[in-house]
Amino acid sequence: MTDTLLAGFNDTTLDSQRAFRAALDALSRPGRVITMPDLLPDGAPAPLMPATAALALALFDYETPVWLDETTDTPAVRDWLRFHCGCPLVADRAQARFALLAGAHGSPGTMAGFDTGTDAYPDRSATLIWQVDSLSEGRAYRLAGPGIAQEESLKTDSLYAGFDSDWQKNAKLFPRGLDLFLVAGDRLAGLPRTVTIKRVEG
C-alpha cells in the first residue's frame, strides 16, 4: 500500500447519497453538465479527477469489478479504491462492471470488449467513467433521446473523431449497451445507452 492514503468521504452515508444523486441527475438529463459537490477533503489520488473519485466512492463496492486503463492504473489509485470501495480490480475488461478511462482522446476500440449485458439482464452491462479535458470547449455534439425534451448539445475536445459513430452502434444494442459518464474536474455529463449522438460539423 502507498505510504499516504488519501481520505474518502467525510460522512460516508450522506456524501455517498449526494454523489449518487449527482450521478442520477446526469444520466436522467443526458448531456447536461452537472457539478459534483465538493466531497473529498484530501482531494483525489492522481490522475483521478474529483468527480471521478466521488463517483467511484458512491458506485463501486465488493460486487462491482473495476477495470483501469493504463493511465489510471497506478499504485495510489489501486490502493485507494481497494481501501475505500473494496472493489475487485480486473485485468480483463469483459469482466468489469465499471471502467476508469483517462487516456487522452481514446481511439476506435476504446469502448470495445466491455460487457454490454444481455436482453434478459441488460443491467449487467459496464458503465464507463471517462475523464476528458473539458465539457465546455471543443467538438460539438448534438444529443437526442429519452430525457431530452427538444435537443441537448455537448462540447468536449477529448473524444476521438469516430466516437459518435461508435456510440451509435452502442445505442443500437438497446436494451443492451454501455452507459457513460464524461468527467472534467468536478463536472460530469451522463450519456445513457438510450441517447443518440451526432457530431456537429464546422
C-alpha positions as CSV (number, residue, x, y, z in Angstrom):
1,M,0.0,0.0,0.0
2,T,1.2,3.5,-0.8
3,D,2.7,5.4,2.2
4,T,0.0,8.2,2.2
5,L,-3.6,7.1,1.6
6,L,-6.0,10.0,0.9
7,A,-9.2,10.1,2.8
8,G,-12.6,9.3,1.3
9,F,-15.9,10.9,2.1
10,N,-16.2,12.7,5.5
11,D,-19.7,11.3,6.0
12,T,-19.9,8.0,4.1
13,T,-23.6,7.7,4.1
14,L,-24.6,11.3,3.4
15,D,-21.8,12.1,0.9
16,S,-22.5,8.8,-0.9
17,Q,-26.1,9.9,-1.3
18,R,-25.1,13.3,-2.6
19,A,-22.7,11.8,-5.1
20,F,-25.2,9.2,-6.2
21,R,-27.9,11.9,-6.7
22,A,-25.5,13.8,-9.0
23,A,-24.9,10.6,-11.0
24,L,-28.6,10.0,-11.4
25,D,-29.2,13.6,-12.3
26,A,-26.5,13.4,-15.0
27,L,-28.0,10.2,-16.5
28,S,-31.6,11.4,-16.3
29,R,-30.7,14.6,-18.2
30,P,-28.3,13.4,-20.8
31,G,-25.6,15.8,-21.9
32,R,-26.4,18.4,-19.2
33,V,-23.3,19.3,-17.4
34,I,-23.6,18.7,-13.6
35,T,-21.3,19.9,-10.9
36,M,-20.3,17.3,-8.3
37,P,-20.4,18.6,-4.8
38,D,-17.0,19.1,-3.1
39,L,-17.0,15.9,-1.0
40,L,-13.3,14.9,-0.8
41,P,-11.3,16.8,1.9
42,D,-7.9,15.5,0.7
43,G,-8.7,15.5,-3.0
44,A,-8.4,12.5,-5.3
45,P,-5.4,10.3,-6.0
46,A,-3.8,11.3,-9.2
47,P,-4.7,11.1,-12.0
48,L,-8.3,10.8,-10.8
49,M,-10.4,13.9,-11.0
50,P,-12.7,14.9,-8.1
51,A,-15.9,13.9,-9.8
52,T,-14.4,10.6,-10.9
53,A,-13.3,9.8,-7.3
54,A,-16.7,10.8,-5.9
55,L,-18.5,8.5,-8.5
56,A,-16.2,5.7,-7.5
57,L,-16.9,6.1,-3.8
58,A,-20.7,6.2,-4.5
59,L,-20.9,3.4,-7.1
60,F,-18.1,0.9,-6.5
61,D,-18.3,-1.9,-3.9
62,Y,-17.1,-5.5,-3.4
63,E,-19.7,-6.7,-6.1
64,T,-18.5,-4.4,-8.8
65,P,-15.3,-5.5,-10.7
66,V,-13.4,-2.4,-11.9
67,W,-11.1,-2.1,-14.9
68,L,-8.4,0.6,-15.1
69,D,-6.8,1.9,-18.3
70,E,-3.0,2.4,-18.5
71,T,-3.3,6.0,-17.2
72,T,-5.5,5.3,-14.1
73,D,-3.7,2.0,-13.2
74,T,-1.3,3.4,-10.6
75,P,-0.4,2.1,-7.1
76,A,-2.1,5.1,-5.5
77,V,-5.4,4.6,-7.4
78,R,-5.4,0.9,-6.8
79,D,-4.7,1.2,-3.1
80,W,-7.3,4.0,-2.7
81,L,-10.0,2.0,-4.5
82,R,-9.3,-1.2,-2.6
83,F,-9.4,0.5,0.8
84,H,-12.4,2.8,0.3
85,C,-14.5,0.8,-2.1
86,G,-13.4,-2.8,-1.6
87,C,-13.9,-3.4,-5.3
88,P,-12.1,-6.1,-7.1
89,L,-9.7,-4.8,-9.8
90,V,-9.7,-6.9,-13.0
91,A,-7.3,-7.1,-15.9
92,D,-10.0,-8.3,-18.4
93,R,-12.3,-5.5,-19.4
94,A,-15.0,-8.0,-20.3
95,Q,-15.3,-8.8,-16.6
96,A,-15.8,-5.2,-15.5
97,R,-18.9,-3.5,-14.3
98,F,-17.2,-0.2,-14.2
99,A,-14.1,1.2,-16.0
100,L,-12.0,4.2,-15.4
101,L,-10.6,5.8,-18.6
102,A,-8.2,8.8,-18.6
103,G,-6.1,8.3,-21.7
104,A,-6.2,11.3,-23.9
105,H,-8.9,11.2,-26.6
106,G,-9.1,7.4,-26.8
107,S,-9.3,5.7,-30.2
108,P,-11.6,3.5,-32.1
109,G,-11.9,0.4,-30.0
110,T,-11.8,2.3,-26.7
111,M,-15.3,1.1,-25.9
112,A,-14.8,-2.4,-27.4
113,G,-14.7,-5.5,-25.3
114,F,-16.8,-4.4,-22.4
115,D,-19.8,-6.3,-21.3
116,T,-22.9,-4.9,-22.9
117,G,-25.3,-7.1,-20.9
118,T,-27.9,-9.4,-22.3
119,D,-31.5,-8.9,-23.4
120,A,-32.6,-10.7,-20.2
121,Y,-30.2,-8.8,-18.0
122,P,-29.2,-5.5,-19.6
123,D,-28.4,-4.1,-16.2
124,R,-25.3,-6.3,-16.1
125,S,-23.5,-4.2,-18.6
126,A,-20.5,-2.0,-17.9
127,T,-20.5,1.7,-17.1
128,L,-17.5,3.8,-18.3
129,I,-16.2,6.8,-16.4
130,W,-14.1,8.7,-19.0
131,Q,-12.0,11.7,-18.0
132,V,-11.8,14.5,-20.6
133,D,-10.1,17.8,-20.7
134,S,-13.2,19.9,-21.0
135,L,-17.0,19.8,-21.1
136,S,-17.4,23.3,-22.5
137,E,-14.9,23.6,-25.3
138,G,-14.0,21.6,-28.4
139,R,-16.1,19.5,-30.8
140,A,-19.8,20.0,-30.5
141,Y,-22.2,17.1,-30.4
142,R,-26.0,17.1,-30.7
143,L,-27.9,14.7,-28.4
144,A,-31.4,13.4,-28.7
145,G,-33.5,10.7,-26.9
146,P,-35.2,10.0,-23.7
147,G,-34.6,12.6,-21.0
148,I,-34.1,15.3,-23.6
149,A,-37.2,17.5,-24.3
150,Q,-36.0,19.1,-27.5
151,E,-32.3,18.8,-28.1
152,E,-29.2,19.0,-25.9
153,S,-25.7,19.9,-27.0
154,L,-22.3,19.0,-25.5
155,K,-18.8,20.2,-26.2
156,T,-15.6,18.3,-25.5
157,D,-12.2,18.3,-27.1
158,S,-11.2,14.9,-25.8
159,L,-13.1,12.3,-27.8
160,Y,-11.6,10.6,-30.9
161,A,-13.0,11.5,-34.3
162,G,-15.1,8.4,-34.7
163,F,-16.7,8.4,-31.2
164,D,-20.1,9.4,-32.4
165,S,-20.2,6.5,-34.9
166,D,-19.1,4.0,-32.3
167,W,-21.7,5.4,-29.9
168,Q,-24.5,5.0,-32.5
169,K,-23.5,1.3,-32.7
170,N,-23.8,1.1,-28.9
171,A,-27.2,2.7,-28.9
172,K,-28.5,0.2,-31.5
173,L,-27.8,-2.6,-29.0
174,F,-30.6,-1.4,-26.7
175,P,-31.7,-2.7,-24.2
176,R,-28.1,-3.9,-24.1
177,G,-25.3,-1.4,-24.3
178,L,-22.8,0.7,-22.3
179,D,-23.6,3.7,-20.2
180,L,-21.0,6.5,-20.0
181,F,-20.0,9.4,-17.7
182,L,-17.8,12.1,-19.1
183,V,-15.8,13.9,-16.3
184,A,-13.8,17.1,-16.4
185,G,-12.6,18.2,-12.9
186,D,-15.6,18.5,-10.7
187,R,-18.1,18.4,-13.6
188,L,-19.8,15.5,-15.2
189,A,-22.2,14.6,-18.0
190,G,-24.1,11.4,-18.4
191,L,-24.6,9.5,-21.7
192,P,-27.0,6.6,-21.2
193,R,-27.2,4.0,-23.9
194,T,-30.6,5.3,-25.0
195,V,-29.2,8.6,-26.3
196,T,-28.2,9.3,-29.9
197,I,-25.2,11.5,-30.6
198,K,-24.3,13.3,-33.8
199,R,-21.2,15.4,-34.3
200,V,-21.9,19.0,-35.4
201,E,-19.7,19.8,-38.3
202,G,-18.0,23.2,-38.6
